[in-house]
Amino acid sequence: MTQAYRLLLEWAAPGSDRAHTIALNTCKAALTGDIEAETARSVFAAFAERHDLLAPGTHCCCYFR
């Protein structure tokens, strides 16, 4: 979850979309123990899929800066 949270922090750009905000807040909540990590993983995966960060045919995030 820490890596997903860091990626989302780095992703922050002017005009970030609502999906980014939701994913960031969800990851933060998981890191503080407020929600289950699996819930945050699902939200992050949806964000990554929306932004074409998932490797084709996998659930692995591929992000390069």
C-alpha positions in Angstrom: 0.0 0.0 0.0 2.9 2.3 0.7 4.1 2.1 -2.9 0.6 2.8 -4.2 0.3 5.8 -1.9 3.7 7.2 -3.0 2.8 6.8 -6.7 -0.4 8.7 -6.1 1.4 11.5 -4.3 3.9 11.8 -7.2 1.0 11.7 -9.6 -0.5 14.8 -8.2 -0.8 17.3 -11.0 -2.8 20.4 -11.6 -6.3 19.3 -12.3 -6.0 15.8 -10.8 -9.2 13.9 -11.4 -11.7 12.7 -8.8 -10.5 9.1 -9.2 -7.0 10.2 -8.1 -8.4 11.9 -5.0 -10.5 8.9 -4.0 -7.5 6.5 -4.5 -5.2 8.7 -2.6 -7.6 9.0 0.4 -8.4 5.3 0.3 -4.7 4.3 0.4 -4.1 6.7 3.2 -7.0 5.3 5.2 -5.6 1.8 4.7 -2.1 2.9 5.9 -3.7 4.3 9.1 -5.8 1.1 9.6 -9.1 2.8 9.1 -10.1 0.5 6.2 -9.0 -2.9 5.0 -5.9 -3.0 2.7 -7.9 -5.1 0.2 -10.5 -2.4 -0.2 -7.7 0.1 -0.9 -6.1 -2.3 -3.3 -9.3 -2.5 -5.3 -9.7 1.2 -5.5 -6.1 1.7 -6.5 -6.4 -1.0 -9.2 -9.5 0.8 -10.6 -7.5 4.1 -10.7 -4.5 2.3 -12.4 -6.8 0.7 -14.9 -8.5 4.0 -15.7 -5.1 5.6 -16.4 -3.6 2.7 -18.3 -1.0 1.8 -15.6 -1.8 -1.9 -15.6 0.3 -4.2 -17.7 -1.9 -5.9 -20.3 -3.3 -9.2 -19.0 -2.2 -8.7 -15.4 -3.1 -6.8 -12.3 0.4 -5.4 -12.0 1.0 -1.7 -12.1 3.6 -0.4 -14.6 4.4 3.2 -14.0 7.4 5.0 -15.4 8.3 8.7 -15.0 
